[in-house]
Amino acid sequence: MQLYLVHAECDYRKISRYDDILVIYSRISEIKKSSFGVEHLMLNEQTKDLIATEKVVLVSYHHKKSKIHPLTDKVKKRLEGYR
């Protein structure tokens, strides 16, 4: 199984500087038959300002068969732990 990034969006809310310390929180937002979504929040550690939000979708794809491959129950269970 290989995962491919098929969608990504990022909304920048505030400017961050080179020496800012950023904290990134990530969670699994959805789990489907062959794909799952991940959401990220980026915060300035000192000010707690929201710097950016991001959403991505990854798809399980079987390259040799050239088709989408369902996520295994084992993978889905592991992803559930990050919701």
N, C-alpha and C positions, 0 to 999 in steps of 0.2 A: 504494500500500500504506500502510495506517495500522496502528499498533500499539496494542493496548488492553491495559491491565493487568487481568488476570482473576483473579489470586490474589496475596495478599501476607500474609506472616506475619513477626512480629518478636518475638524473645525478648530481653527486657532482663535482663542479668546483674548489672550493678553501676550505681550512681548516677554520673552525671557532673555536673560543676558548670559554671556559666556561663563561667568563665575556663579550663577544661580545653582543651587542644589534643587533638583527636581525629583519628585516622588511619583512613581507610576503605579497605579492600581489597575489590575486586569481581572476580568471575569469572563467565564463562558456565558454568553447571553442566550444562545439557542443551540439545540442539538436536533438535527434532522436525520433522515435515513442515510444520506451520503455526505452531509456537510455539517459544519457548525460555525457559529459566530462568536467573535471575541470583541469585547468592548474594553477600552482603555481610558483612564482619566489621568491627566498629567497635572500635578499641583506643584506650586512653588513651596518648598519646605518651610521657609521662614515666614512668608506672608499668608500662606494657605490659599493664595489666589489660584483659580482654575486657569491653567495655561492652554490646554487643548483637550479635546475629546476625539476618540478614534473608534471606528467600527470596521472590522474586517470579517470576511467570510472565506473559509477554506473548504475545499472539496476533496474527497478521497477519489483518486483516479488510478486506474490500472493502465499503465502506459503501454504495455505489450498488447493488451486486448483493445486498447483505444476506447475505453468506456469508463463511465463513472462506476465506482466500486462502493458498495454499502459499508458503512462503518461497522466494525465488529462489536458485539456486545461488550467485550472487554474494553475496547477503546471508549465506548459510550459511558461505561461505568466510571472509568478514570476521569473522563471529562466532567461528569456530574459532580465530582469532588471540587470543582473549581467554579461552580455556579454561584 
